[in-house]
Amino acid sequence: MALELKELLGFDEMRLLPSHQPAHRAEPGVSAGARRDMLALALEHCPALLLDERELQRAGPTYTVDTLEELRAELGSEVSISFCMGLDSLLGLPGWHRWERLIQLAHLVVVTRPGWQIPRDGEVAELLARHRADAAELKRKPAGCILLREQTLLPISATGIRSLIASGRSPQYLLPERVFDYIQTHQLYKSEKQ
């Protein structure tokens, strides 16, 4: 999904930011280091996608707003920054730390997913009504737009892969071979908690 977004929207770069300790969901069942290693393996032959480890260097919960403030400070006020997320994340946005600030720091590119509906009322619907734009707007402004984008989605999820492993089944062809080898070597996701 990240590579497709980068290419279709003409982004100069696409960074993937593994979280040290996600604040809006349960802590992952494997270490941040193991998740970083798996992502690095997945990106080995994809120079178009960059691993950004800044969130792994923070202690405690990781907040997207802090990351976007850092990026904005590094890149300046005129550079267009887009934060990409799934529609499921957008729907939960009012539960995020300082979520109203996100749209001031970056554009939000929201990938629609099967089974999820765009809300017709509430805080997220109001946010969409005020900020929804087309792809061309992402290049004209540094922040402030929301782009809804349908993607070519494969019916593969991290939750599904973890469940397969926990039940003793193989996810071998659902993820890069090097990541599958890493999971096997380190015996990750063997219990449902992970």
C-alpha positions as semicolon CSV with decimal commas, in nm:
position;residue;x (nm);y (nm);z (nm)
1;M;0,000;0,000;0,000
2;A;0,280;0,245;0,087
3;L;0,459;0,192;-0,244
4;E;0,137;0,230;-0,443
5;L;0,052;0,555;-0,261
6;K;0,402;0,693;-0,318
7;E;0,386;0,622;-0,689
8;L;0,026;0,728;-0,754
9;L;0,048;1,051;-0,555
10;G;0,399;1,140;-0,671
11;F;0,551;1,168;-0,323
12;D;0,923;1,248;-0,314
13;E;0,968;0,994;-0,038
14;M;0,763;0,756;0,173
15;R;0,874;0,683;0,528
16;L;0,749;0,393;0,735
17;L;0,752;0,465;1,107
18;P;0,731;0,166;1,339
19;S;0,599;0,270;1,677
20;H;0,785;0,202;2,000
21;Q;0,470;0,178;2,209
22;P;0,147;0,263;2,025
23;A;-0,072;0,483;2,243
24;H;-0,407;0,408;2,078
25;R;-0,404;0,028;2,094
26;A;-0,270;-0,259;2,300
27;E;0,106;-0,292;2,317
28;P;0,234;-0,529;2,047
29;G;0,327;-0,879;2,155
30;V;0,680;-0,854;2,020
31;S;0,950;-0,603;2,094
32;A;0,991;-0,279;1,904
33;G;1,332;-0,404;1,794
34;A;1,186;-0,720;1,643
35;R;0,919;-0,519;1,460
36;R;1,189;-0,283;1,328
37;D;1,398;-0,580;1,212
38;M;1,102;-0,733;1,027
39;L;1,023;-0,404;0,856
40;A;1,388;-0,360;0,756
41;L;1,384;-0,708;0,605
42;A;1,062;-0,634;0,417
43;L;1,215;-0,315;0,273
44;E;1,553;-0,468;0,177
45;H;1,477;-0,470;-0,195
46;C;1,249;-0,167;-0,204
47;P;1,461;0,150;-0,201
48;A;1,151;0,360;-0,273
49;L;1,035;0,308;0,087
50;L;1,239;0,434;0,383
51;L;1,253;0,306;0,739
52;D;1,233;0,597;0,984
53;E;1,321;0,487;1,337
54;R;1,246;0,811;1,523
55;E;0,946;0,672;1,711
56;L;1,148;0,373;1,832
57;Q;1,385;0,610;2,012
58;R;1,117;0,755;2,237
59;A;1,037;0,616;2,578
60;G;0,674;0,555;2,667
61;P;0,374;0,586;2,436
62;T;0,432;0,715;2,085
63;Y;0,209;0,995;1,961
64;T;0,170;1,077;1,591
65;V;0,138;1,447;1,668
66;D;0,489;1,447;1,819
67;T;0,630;1,278;1,509
68;L;0,460;1,525;1,277
69;E;0,583;1,819;1,486
70;E;0,940;1,683;1,456
71;L;0,906;1,635;1,081
72;R;0,757;1,982;1,036
73;A;1,047;2,134;1,235
74;E;1,301;1,942;1,024
75;L;1,144;2,006;0,683
76;G;1,012;2,358;0,732
77;S;0,671;2,518;0,712
78;E;0,634;2,513;0,331
79;V;0,705;2,145;0,255
80;S;0,400;1,930;0,188
81;I;0,377;1,644;0,438
82;S;0,117;1,368;0,415
83;F;0,040;1,120;0,690
84;C;-0,113;0,800;0,552
85;M;-0,358;0,587;0,747
86;G;-0,643;0,345;0,698
87;L;-1,007;0,449;0,727
88;D;-1,032;0,244;1,047
89;S;-0,766;0,471;1,203
90;L;-0,942;0,785;1,081
91;L;-1,264;0,670;1,249
92;G;-1,076;0,638;1,579
93;L;-0,894;0,969;1,539
94;P;-1,089;1,156;1,813
95;G;-0,929;0,917;2,063
96;W;-0,576;1,013;1,956
97;H;-0,357;1,251;2,159
98;R;-0,400;1,612;2,031
99;W;-0,570;1,478;1,720
100;E;-0,705;1,817;1,611
101;R;-0,345;1,937;1,556
102;L;-0,263;1,664;1,301
103;I;-0,439;1,843;1,013
104;Q;-0,241;2,160;1,091
105;L;0,087;1,972;1,057
106;A;0,015;1,747;0,758
107;H;-0,235;1,628;0,505
108;L;-0,413;1,306;0,591
109;V;-0,423;1,045;0,317
110;V;-0,685;0,791;0,415
111;V;-0,698;0,452;0,250
112;T;-1,051;0,319;0,241
113;R;-1,090;-0,044;0,336
114;P;-1,366;-0,292;0,262
115;G;-1,624;-0,314;0,537
116;W;-1,565;0,037;0,673
117;Q;-1,805;0,324;0,608
118;I;-1,730;0,694;0,594
119;P;-1,925;0,855;0,880
120;R;-2,216;1,087;0,805
121;D;-2,213;1,268;1,138
122;G;-1,987;1,329;1,436
123;E;-1,640;1,476;1,473
124;V;-1,480;1,277;1,192
125;A;-1,760;1,363;0,948
126;E;-1,716;1,731;1,035
127;L;-1,339;1,706;0,987
128;L;-1,393;1,548;0,645
129;A;-1,648;1,812;0,545
130;R;-1,401;2,092;0,625
131;H;-1,082;1,941;0,484
132;R;-1,162;1,689;0,210
133;A;-0,967;1,763;-0,108
134;D;-0,831;1,602;-0,421
135;A;-0,477;1,475;-0,482
136;A;-0,365;1,797;-0,656
137;E;-0,419;1,995;-0,335
138;L;-0,154;1,787;-0,156
139;K;0,119;1,949;-0,362
140;R;-0,020;2,304;-0,346
141;K;-0,037;2,328;0,034
142;P;0,194;2,208;0,312
143;A;-0,093;2,067;0,525
144;G;-0,465;2,083;0,590
145;C;-0,624;1,845;0,339
146;I;-0,779;1,502;0,370
147;L;-0,764;1,276;0,067
148;L;-0,972;0,958;0,062
149;R;-0,807;0,701;-0,161
150;E;-0,914;0,354;-0,268
151;Q;-0,620;0,121;-0,299
152;T;-0,548;-0,218;-0,442
153;L;-0,583;-0,414;-0,122
154;L;-0,490;-0,774;-0,072
155;P;-0,700;-0,955;0,188
156;I;-0,399;-0,984;0,420
157;S;-0,380;-0,837;0,768
158;A;-0,122;-0,841;1,045
159;T;-0,393;-0,966;1,281
160;G;-0,473;-1,252;1,045
161;I;-0,106;-1,348;1,011
162;R;-0,058;-1,349;1,390
163;S;-0,371;-1,564;1,430
164;L;-0,247;-1,815;1,174
165;I;0,086;-1,851;1,355
166;A;-0,080;-1,877;1,698
167;S;-0,304;-2,157;1,569
168;G;-0,004;-2,345;1,428
169;R;-0,075;-2,264;1,061
170;S;0,167;-2,108;0,815
171;P;0,149;-1,753;0,675
172;Q;0,445;-1,826;0,448
173;Y;0,315;-1,669;0,128
174;L;0,138;-1,379;0,295
175;L;0,456;-1,186;0,381
176;P;0,810;-1,149;0,248
177;E;1,019;-1,465;0,277
178;R;1,287;-1,296;0,490
179;V;1,020;-1,174;0,736
180;F;0,867;-1,523;0,751
181;D;1,213;-1,669;0,824
182;Y;1,270;-1,409;1,097
183;I;0,937;-1,494;1,263
184;Q;1,019;-1,864;1,255
185;T;1,375;-1,820;1,379
186;H;1,265;-1,602;1,672
187;Q;0,950;-1,804;1,743
188;L;0,729;-1,493;1,732
189;Y;0,349;-1,479;1,763
190;K;0,314;-1,832;1,903
191;S;0,043;-1,724;2,149
192;E;-0,277;-1,528;2,082
193;K;-0,153;-1,241;2,306
194;Q;0,113;-1,154;2,051
